Amino acid sequence: MAEAKKKGAKQNPKNVAEKVRAAVEELVINAGYTLWDVSYYKEGPEMILEIAIDKQGGISINDCSAVTRIVEPVIDELDPIEESYCLQVSSAGTVRPLDKDEHIRFACDNKLNAVIGLYVAVDGSKEYTGVIEEYDGEKITLVNGEEKRTFDKKQISKINAEFETEIDLAEDEEKDDE
């Protein structure tokens, strides 16, 4: 850490995340998971390297531990971060930001409900909800019932998708009745 301060160079968080993703993606996939995202950011006084994973049926704490054991030695050997940091492996969650083109395409292909936030209001609103019907890399078409709206990607400040959990509520209610 002292060496990084001497150099005076700050690491680009995006570059760190890309290096780590390239190093661990195949390992995560071979272990039966999807690598949703890798991010490197500051939270309070700490730097966090977060690896978000997913799999059919959801992610448990045991899955996070297993992936941590798989990726930690590779990240240690790669040594992409000059300062101290905390490695976190977590579930991608049920509400996810769609920060990358591949995330938006995934939401489109899987007909996921999404919330789009705009920089500037359109027809009096800065937020629209619906299913992403089309995405061509520059325009996103959102459908909500009979309403269809197309937005330029540059108009959009954020997109979050709602991923359904695979919990069978009827099955859970039957267990509660027993």
C-alpha positions in Angstrom: 0.0 0.0 0.0 2.9 2.4 0.8 4.3 1.7 -2.7 1.0 2.7 -4.4 1.0 6.0 -2.4 4.7 6.6 -3.5 3.8 6.1 -7.1 0.9 8.5 -6.7 -1.0 6.6 -9.3 -4.6 5.8 -8.9 -5.9 2.7 -10.5 -8.8 3.0 -12.9 -11.7 1.0 -11.3 -13.0 -0.1 -14.7 -9.6 -1.4 -15.8 -9.3 -3.4 -12.5 -12.8 -4.9 -12.9 -12.1 -5.8 -16.6 -8.8 -7.6 -15.7 -10.4 -9.5 -12.9 -13.4 -10.5 -15.0 -11.1 -11.8 -17.8 -9.1 -13.8 -15.2 -12.0 -15.4 -13.4 -14.9 -15.7 -15.8 -14.1 -19.1 -17.2 -13.5 -20.5 -13.7 -16.9 -19.2 -12.5 -18.7 -20.6 -15.6 -16.9 -24.0 -15.2 -18.1 -24.1 -11.6 -21.7 -23.9 -12.8 -22.4 -20.2 -12.3 -23.0 -17.1 -14.4 -20.7 -14.2 -13.8 -23.1 -11.3 -13.8 -20.7 -8.5 -13.0 -17.3 -7.5 -11.6 -16.9 -4.1 -10.0 -14.3 -2.2 -8.1 -15.4 0.7 -6.1 -14.8 2.7 -2.9 -17.3 2.3 0.0 -16.5 4.4 3.0 -12.7 4.1 3.6 -12.5 0.6 1.9 -12.0 -0.4 -1.7 -14.3 -3.3 -2.6 -13.8 -5.8 -5.4 -17.3 -7.3 -5.9 -18.0 -10.3 -8.0 -21.7 -10.8 -8.6 -22.8 -14.3 -9.6 -26.0 -16.1 -10.6 -27.3 -19.6 -11.3 -30.6 -21.3 -12.0 -32.4 -21.6 -8.7 -30.6 -18.7 -7.0 -27.5 -18.2 -5.0 -26.8 -19.2 -1.5 -24.1 -18.2 1.0 -22.5 -21.6 0.2 -22.3 -20.7 -3.5 -20.6 -17.4 -2.6 -18.1 -19.2 -0.4 -17.4 -21.8 -3.1 -16.8 -19.1 -5.7 -14.6 -17.1 -3.3 -12.4 -20.2 -2.8 -12.1 -20.6 -6.6 -11.3 -17.0 -7.6 -9.3 -15.8 -4.6 -6.0 -17.6 -5.5 -6.3 -16.5 -9.2 -6.9 -12.8 -8.1 -4.0 -13.1 -5.6 -1.7 -14.4 -8.4 -2.9 -11.8 -10.9 -2.3 -9.0 -8.3 -4.3 -6.4 -10.2 -4.8 -4.1 -7.3 -2.0 -2.1 -5.7 -3.9 -1.0 -2.5 -5.7 -3.0 0.1 -9.2 -4.1 -0.7 -12.0 -6.4 0.3 -13.2 -9.2 -2.0 -16.9 -9.8 -1.9 -18.7 -12.5 -3.9 -22.4 -12.0 -3.9 -25.7 -12.9 -5.5 -26.5 -10.6 -8.4 -29.8 -10.1 -6.6 -33.5 -9.9 -7.8 -33.3 -6.2 -8.8 -30.2 -5.6 -10.9 -28.8 -2.6 -12.7 -28.4 -3.2 -16.4 -25.1 -1.5 -16.9 -23.8 -3.4 -19.9 -25.2 -4.1 -23.3 -25.1 -7.8 -22.5 -27.3 -7.2 -19.4 -29.8 -5.2 -21.4 -29.9 -7.9 -24.1 -30.4 -10.6 -21.4 -33.4 -8.6 -20.0 -34.8 -8.2 -23.5 -34.3 -11.9 -24.4 -35.9 -13.0 -21.1 -38.8 -10.5 -21.2 -37.9 -9.1 -17.8 -39.7 -6.2 -16.2 -37.5 -3.1 -16.2 -37.6 0.4 -14.8 -35.9 3.0 -16.9 -34.8 6.3 -15.4 -34.3 9.3 -17.7 -32.0 12.3 -17.4 -34.8 14.6 -18.6 -38.6 14.0 -18.3 -40.5 12.8 -21.3 -44.2 13.5 -21.3 -43.9 14.7 -17.7 -42.1 11.6 -16.3 -38.5 10.7 -15.7 -39.3 7.0 -15.0 -40.9 4.3 -17.2 -41.7 0.7 -16.4 -42.3 -2.2 -18.7 -40.7 -5.1 -20.6 -37.7 -4.4 -22.9 -39.1 -5.6 -26.2 -36.2 -4.5 -28.4 -32.6 -3.3 -28.0 -30.3 -2.5 -30.9 -27.3 -1.0 -28.9 -28.6 2.5 -29.3 -32.4 2.4 -28.8 -34.5 0.6 -26.2 -38.1 -0.1 -26.8 -40.2 -0.6 -23.6 -43.7 -2.1 -23.6 -46.2 -1.7 -20.8 -49.6 -3.1 -21.7 -50.7 -1.2 -24.8 -48.1 1.5 -24.4 -44.9 1.2 -26.3 -42.0 3.8 -26.0 -38.6 3.9 -27.6 -35.7 5.8 -25.9 -32.3 6.6 -27.1 -29.7 5.0 -24.8 -28.1 8.5 -24.2 -31.4 9.6 -22.7 -31.3 6.9 -20.0 -29.6 7.6 -16.6 -30.3 4.1 -15.3 -32.1 0.8 -16.0 -32.9 -1.8 -13.4 -34.5 -5.1 -14.1 -36.6 -7.2 -11.8 -35.5 -10.9 -11.8 -38.1 -13.3 -10.5 -37.2 -15.7 -7.7 -38.0 -19.3 -8.3 -39.8 -19.8 -5.0 -43.0 -21.7 -5.4 -45.3 -19.8 -3.1 -48.0 -22.4 -3.3 -45.6 -25.1 -2.1 -44.4 -22.8 0.8 -48.0 -22.2 1.8 -48.6 -25.9 1.9 -45.7 -26.3 4.3 -47.0 -23.6 6.5 -50.4 -25.4 6.7 -48.8 -28.7 7.9 
